[in-house]
Amino acid sequence: MNIISRIPHTIKTRIAAVNTYRNTKSTISFICRKYHISKASLMRWNKAYDGSDLSLKDKSHKPLSNHPHAHTDFEARKIKNLIRRNPHIGLNELYTKLRIEISYSRHYTSLYRFLRKSNFYKPVISKKKVYVPKPYDTPVNVGEKWQMDVKYVPKPCYSSSIASDEKFYQYTVIDEASRERFIFPFKEQSSYSTIEFLKRAISYFGYIPKCIQTDNGFEFAHFKDTLKIHPFDKVCMDLGIKHQLIRPRTPRHNGKVERSHRNDNERFYRFLKFYSYEDLLNQMKRYLYKSNRILTSSLNWKSPIQQRKDLINNGLYNYTLL
């Protein structure tokens, strides 16, 4: 095909073609070859031309009616109201609220496209080189492996009533199969806090896992002195738990708990303001209840609580009951 035929024709070309067709005895095939147009275009322009340039101007191709499967006015109004009341709501949390409140049955991608077309959600285009992860064998049994890590509670969340030299730490553990989490704040990052957190986590989940995976932080292991037994390793051995360390300086190997910390920044710490350790403890407890009940795409749009129940009902569990 000639490349000229793919270029949009100007108004001047269209008028010249119509005038040639109307005022001369040239054949249609000659006019089409001369102006690089099709017969259908010539007939359409001839029918529309009334002597003014506007009559041959391209008109909008937008459909006059909505698509039969488009979002209804009720759904669009509900989405706008939820965003208006929660301007910083995340996409997953918005989808969860719609599923619960109005039995929203559309696909997750349909909601994303609606928000993008309505300028509610604009994706951030990253120019960084995309890391391609290697295949990871995620356990399918509840209690087979936990990932554990520690996160600093961001300083902007501290109120003026808290001493400037005081710090708080969020300990987090996540079950790889169900994605259910347990979090708890401590005033210090130490082996004592790690052991205390492990006991609270076992009490929360109601079972002892087979394996716990952590990084090489001092609160989990003696990274340099491998001959000494860390207190956390001793407790794990007493409980029959395998303590597995990830490769140094590769936090992506503990990706599930690291990703959950990023969610915490977006959903919790971004809006948090606490006035004491007890206040932080209460707010974190309420947030934990909420976060374990948000639908997740990695679980085929189930919440971690639902996923745990389904796996246990199907016999997919590997742990020791208390």
N, C-alpha and C positions, 0 to 999 in steps of 0.2 A: 504493500500500500504506500502511496506517495505520502510523505510526511506532511505536505501542505494540507491534505484533506483532513488531518487531525487537528489543525489549528482552528479555533473559533473564528467564524467569518465576521467582519466588521459590518456596521450598518450600511456603509457606503457600498460595499460589495453586494449586499443583499438587494439594495435599491437598484443598482446597475443591472443585476441579473433579472429582476422583475421587469424593469423597463425594456430590456432587450427582448424578453419573452413577449411583452405586450405590444411593442411598437415596431418590431421587425418581423421578417418572415423566417428567421433562423429556426432551425429544428431544436427540439429539447435536448437531444444528445449533444449538439454543438454547444449549447449554452452550458450544459453540465461540464463538458470538457474545458471550456474557456474559463469558467469561474471555480472549477474544482469542487463542485457540489453534487448532491444526489438529486434525482428526479423528485423524490418525496419532499426534500427541503424546498425545492423551487416551487412546487405546487402549494406547500404550506405557506410560504412567504407571499405568493401571488394572491392567495385567499385572504390573508390578513392585512395586506398593504392597502391603506386608504389615502395615501399621499403624504402622511406625516412620518417622521422618523421613529416616533414612539411606537407605532403599530408594528414595527419589526424588531423592537427591543426584546431580549430574552425575558421571559416571565419566570416567576418562582415555580420550582418543581415540588415544593412542599405539598404533601397530601392535604386535602381539604378537611378530612376527618381523621380522628385518632385511630391508631391500630387497635383491632378488637381485643388484643391481649395486653394493652397498655395499662399502666397504673390507673386505678379509678380515682375519682375526685376525693372519695373518702380516705383512700390510702395515702394520697398525696398530702391531704390536709393533716392526717395523723403524723406523717413523717415530719412535716414542717413544724408542727406543734412540739413534737419531742425534741427536735433540734433547737427550737426557740427556748424551751425550758431547760435544756441541757446543751449549751453551746459547745462544750468540750467533749461531748460523748464520742466514744470510739465506734467504729463500724460494726464490730462484733457485738458490742453491748446494745447498739441501736437495733440490730437484727434480732437479738434475744428479746428485747422489749416488744417488738412488733409481733414476734411469734407468740408471746404470752398474752399480750393485751388484745390483739385483734385477729389472732389465728392466721398470721401472715404466712402464706404457703408458697410464695414465690422463691425463686432461687436466690442465693446470696449475691450472685453476679448481677442479677436484675436490679437489686437495690443499689449496688455500686454504680451501675450505669445511670440509674435515675438521679442519684446524687451528683454524678459528674455532669450530666446534662443540665441540671438545675444549679450548677455552680456552688453546691454545698460542700463538695469534696474534691479537692484538687491534689492529685498524686504528686509526690516529690520525686523528681527525676534525678537519680544519683549518677554522677559521672565516674564514680569509683569502679575499679575493676571488680567484676562479680566473682566471688569465691564459689567454686563448684565443689560441694562437699562430697566426700567418699560415702559409699553405702554404709548405713549403720543398722545393725541388727537390734531393733527395739524389742524388748521382751513383751510377750503377749499375756503373761500371767501376772496378776496383782500380787505385789509383795516380792517379786523376784529381784528387782533392783530399784534402789532409791538414788536420786542425785541430791547432794547436799552442798550448800554454799552459804556465804555470809555477805551481807550488803550493808554499807554505811547508810544510816538515815540522813538524808540531805540536810545541810545546815539551814537553808531557807525555811524549813518547816519548824525550826525552833522558835518559840516565842521569847519575848524579852525577860520573862520570869525564870528562864532556865539559865544556869551559869554558863559563861562563855567557854569554859574549859571542859564542860560535860559533853560526852558523846554517847550515842546509842547505836546499836547494831541490830540488824534484822537477820535472824537465822532462818533459813528456808530449806525445806526438804520436799521433793516431789516424787511421786510414784510414776515410773516411766510408762507403765501400761495404761493406767487410768488418768494420768495427768492431775490427780488430786494432790493438793498441797497442804502443808502445815507451816505456818510462820509464827515467830515469837520474838519479841524484842528483848535485848539484854543491854546492861550498862557497860559491859566489857567484852572484848573479843579474846577469849582464852580457851584453854582446854577444859577448864571447869565449866564454862558456859556451853561448850560443845556437848559435854557429857550430860549436863542438865537438859539441854535441848533434845538430845536423843531420847532421854527418858520421857519427856513430854510428848514427843512425836509418836513413840510407841504406844503411849497411853491414848493419844488422839486417834490413831488408826486402829488400835485394838489388836495388833499383831506384830510379830518380830520379822523383819525382812530377811531375805537370804544374803543380800549384798547391798553395800552402800558405797557410792562412788563420789569422791571429793577431789578437790585440787590439792596442791602441795603446801597450803598455808600452814603457818606455825600452830594454828588452833586444831589442825587435823593430823599433822605428821611432823617428825623431825627430818626435815629435808636434807640437811647436811650431815647430821650424825645418825647414820642408819643402824648403828649398833644398839642404841637406846630404844626402849619400847615406849611409845607414846601412850599417855593415859587413855586416849580415845581408842587406840588399838587394843589395849588391855580390856576395856569394857566390851568392845566388839567380840573379842575372843571368848569372854565369859558368856556372852549371849548367843554365841554360835553364828555371828555375822561376819561375812567376808568384807574386809575394807579394801576397796580398789582405788588406787591413785591414778589420775590422768597424767598425760605427758606434760612436763613443765612448760609454762608459757603458751598453752593452747586451750584457752577457756571454751572454745567451741566444742571440745570433747564433752563438756558438761552443758551442752547447748540448751537443754530443756529448762533447767533451773535458771540459766543466764537469760533466756528469753522471757521467763516469767518475771524476772527482775525488771526488764524493760517495760513489761506491762504494768508493773507496780508504779514505775515512774509516771506513766501516762494516765493511769486510772486512780492512783492514790496519792502519791507524794506531790504531784503537781498541784493538788488542792489542799494538802494537809497543813494544819496548824495546830500544834499540841502545846499544852502548858505545863505538863508534868509527865513523869514516867507512867503513872497510872492512867492519865488521859491517852497517851500513846498506846498503851496496852488495850484499852477499851476500843479505841478507833480501829486498831489493827485486827481485833477480834471480829468486829462487825464487817470489816473489809474481807477477811478470810471467808466468812460465811457467804458473802456476795460473789467473790471471785470463783469459788468452787461450783457455782451454779450458772456461770455464763457459758453459752453454747460456743463450741470451738470447731473450726473447720477441720483440724487434724483428727478430730474424733467423729467425723461425719455428722457434724452439727448435733452433738450431744454435749451435755455438761459433764465435768469430771465425776460428779456424784452419780449421774445416770450411767456413765461408762463403767464405774466400779461395780454397781449393782448388776449390770448386764454380764460382765465378765465372771463375777462370782456365781451368778445363776447358771451360767454355762460351764461351770467347773474349771474356769481358767484362773486359778490362784495357786500360789506356791509360797506359803509362809507358815510360821509357827504361831498359833494362837496363844494369848497370854494365859 
